[in-house]
Amino acid sequence: TGGVLDVGCGVGRTIRDCAPAMKGWKFVAMDYAYQMCERAHDVIAGGPAIALPSLARRGFLTATLPERMPLKNARVVQGSALDLPFHDGAFDAVTATLVYDRLPDPELGLVEMAICGMLLAA
């Protein structure tokens, strides 16, 4: 079994798509914004379908994430990519989609993620 951290999880799409296929793994979705954590929790905990207004603005009129069954191997936490609340080597993999350009110090964020992953945990 392993663990995956998704930094800047947004609505939790990465976890939603991966966790059901990897039931023996633990997934943590983390975002800095409380509102995104709430939305990710709805997706990951099996809440109702949620609208994706950014896609709707691009012409996808029915852009939603459908209802999901609760994912028992996933949870959502709020935190900063610049000061990750996990110990060194806590995860086998760390993902961060569309995050670096939003960080005030991208290099520090990358170092934090590498330390939390197995890459630098020796």
One Martini backbone bead per residue (centre of mass of N, CA, C, O) as a GRO file, in nm:
protein
  122
    1THR     BB    1   0.102   0.032   0.012
    2GLY     BB    2   0.007   0.381  -0.023
    3GLY     BB    3   0.067   0.740  -0.086
    4VAL     BB    4  -0.130   1.041  -0.177
    5LEU     BB    5  -0.062   1.379  -0.268
    6ASP     BB    6  -0.281   1.665  -0.338
    7VAL     BB    7  -0.179   1.967  -0.438
    8GLY     BB    8  -0.419   2.167  -0.515
    9CYS     BB    9  -0.710   2.006  -0.556
   10GLY     BB   10  -0.961   2.154  -0.546
   11VAL     BB   11  -1.234   1.943  -0.629
   12GLY     BB   12  -1.087   1.641  -0.646
   13ARG     BB   13  -1.040   1.493  -0.922
   14THR     BB   14  -0.791   1.313  -0.890
   15ILE     BB   15  -0.900   1.145  -0.657
   16ARG     BB   16  -1.168   1.056  -0.787
   17ASP     BB   17  -1.015   0.897  -1.025
   18CYS     BB   18  -0.803   0.713  -0.847
   19ALA     BB   19  -0.905   0.578  -0.576
   20PRO     BB   20  -1.094   0.346  -0.687
   21ALA     BB   21  -0.838   0.194  -0.833
   22MET     BB   22  -0.671   0.234  -0.531
   23LYS     BB   23  -0.769   0.090  -0.248
   24GLY     BB   24  -0.475   0.048  -0.095
   25TRP     BB   25  -0.469   0.353  -0.093
   26LYS     BB   26  -0.383   0.673   0.024
   27PHE     BB   27  -0.564   0.989   0.021
   28VAL     BB   28  -0.471   1.344  -0.015
   29ALA     BB   29  -0.648   1.642  -0.012
   30MET     BB   30  -0.505   1.972  -0.082
   31ASP     BB   31  -0.588   2.312   0.025
   32TYR     BB   32  -0.590   2.654   0.089
   33ALA     BB   33  -0.888   2.673   0.022
   34TYR     BB   34  -1.175   2.623   0.187
   35GLN     BB   35  -1.380   2.603  -0.049
   36MET     BB   36  -1.228   2.373  -0.194
   37CYS     BB   37  -1.245   2.170   0.035
   38GLU     BB   38  -1.550   2.151   0.035
   39ARG     BB   39  -1.579   2.050  -0.257
   40ALA     BB   40  -1.397   1.803  -0.231
   41HIS     BB   41  -1.562   1.667  -0.013
   42ASP     BB   42  -1.816   1.626  -0.182
   43VAL     BB   43  -1.675   1.440  -0.388
   44ILE     BB   44  -1.530   1.229  -0.191
   45ALA     BB   45  -1.795   1.182   0.011
   46GLY     BB   46  -2.061   1.175  -0.184
   47GLY     BB   47  -2.194   1.405  -0.288
   48PRO     BB   48  -2.324   1.610  -0.480
   49ALA     BB   49  -2.340   1.750  -0.753
   50ILE     BB   50  -2.109   1.979  -0.917
   51ALA     BB   51  -2.032   2.270  -1.034
   52LEU     BB   52  -1.828   2.410  -1.321
   53PRO     BB   53  -1.795   2.732  -1.403
   54SER     BB   54  -1.534   2.746  -1.576
   55LEU     BB   55  -1.652   2.555  -1.796
   56ALA     BB   56  -1.912   2.703  -1.858
   57ARG     BB   57  -1.763   2.961  -1.970
   58ARG     BB   58  -1.644   2.762  -2.215
   59GLY     BB   59  -1.932   2.593  -2.304
   60PHE     BB   60  -1.998   2.384  -2.069
   61LEU     BB   61  -2.318   2.353  -1.965
   62THR     BB   62  -2.273   2.047  -1.811
   63ALA     BB   63  -2.058   2.113  -1.587
   64THR     BB   64  -1.991   1.825  -1.389
   65LEU     BB   65  -1.975   1.641  -1.095
   66PRO     BB   66  -2.078   1.360  -1.009
   67GLU     BB   67  -2.191   1.151  -0.818
   68ARG     BB   68  -2.050   0.974  -0.537
   69MET     BB   69  -1.898   0.751  -0.373
   70PRO     BB   70  -1.753   0.697  -0.100
   71LEU     BB   71  -1.413   0.746  -0.005
   72LYS     BB   72  -1.226   0.556   0.220
   73ASN     BB   73  -0.918   0.647   0.092
   74ALA     BB   74  -1.011   0.959   0.159
   75ARG     BB   75  -0.901   1.304   0.218
   76VAL     BB   76  -0.937   1.639   0.357
   77VAL     BB   77  -0.713   1.926   0.358
   78GLN     BB   78  -0.579   2.213   0.500
   79GLY     BB   79  -0.310   2.396   0.322
   80SER     BB   80   0.033   2.467   0.257
   81ALA     BB   81   0.283   2.437   0.016
   82LEU     BB   82   0.501   2.602   0.209
   83ASP     BB   83   0.372   2.416   0.473
   84LEU     BB   84   0.359   2.110   0.519
   85PRO     BB   85   0.155   1.885   0.739
   86PHE     BB   86   0.407   1.673   0.703
   87HIS     BB   87   0.616   1.428   0.700
   88ASP     BB   88   0.881   1.287   0.598
   89GLY     BB   89   0.784   1.057   0.362
   90ALA     BB   90   0.456   1.022   0.368
   91PHE     BB   91   0.480   0.978   0.049
   92ASP     BB   92   0.495   0.825  -0.268
   93ALA     BB   93   0.313   1.066  -0.384
   94VAL     BB   94   0.309   1.389  -0.561
   95THR     BB   95   0.066   1.626  -0.654
   96ALA     BB   96   0.050   1.926  -0.894
   97THR     BB   97  -0.200   2.105  -1.046
   98LEU     BB   98  -0.179   2.421  -1.120
   99VAL     BB   99   0.031   2.566  -0.886
  100TYR     BB  100   0.310   2.717  -0.919
  101ASP     BB  101   0.193   3.000  -1.034
  102ARG     BB  102   0.045   3.053  -0.733
  103LEU     BB  103   0.310   3.081  -0.591
  104PRO     BB  104   0.526   3.291  -0.420
  105ASP     BB  105   0.724   3.012  -0.383
  106PRO     BB  106   0.792   2.761  -0.589
  107GLU     BB  107   1.051   2.634  -0.475
  108LEU     BB  108   0.948   2.573  -0.191
  109GLY     BB  109   0.713   2.395  -0.281
  110LEU     BB  110   0.886   2.177  -0.417
  111VAL     BB  111   1.049   2.099  -0.169
  112GLU     BB  112   0.814   2.015   0.012
  113MET     BB  113   0.711   1.789  -0.177
  114ALA     BB  114   0.972   1.621  -0.185
  115ILE     BB  115   0.987   1.565   0.122
  116CYS     BB  116   0.701   1.419   0.142
  117GLY     BB  117   0.827   1.244  -0.042
  118MET     BB  118   1.038   0.973  -0.123
  119LEU     BB  119   1.273   1.115  -0.272
  120LEU     BB  120   1.391   1.273   0.023
  121ALA     BB  121   1.357   1.039   0.274
  122ALA     BB  122   1.658   0.924   0.365
   0.00000   0.00000   0.00000
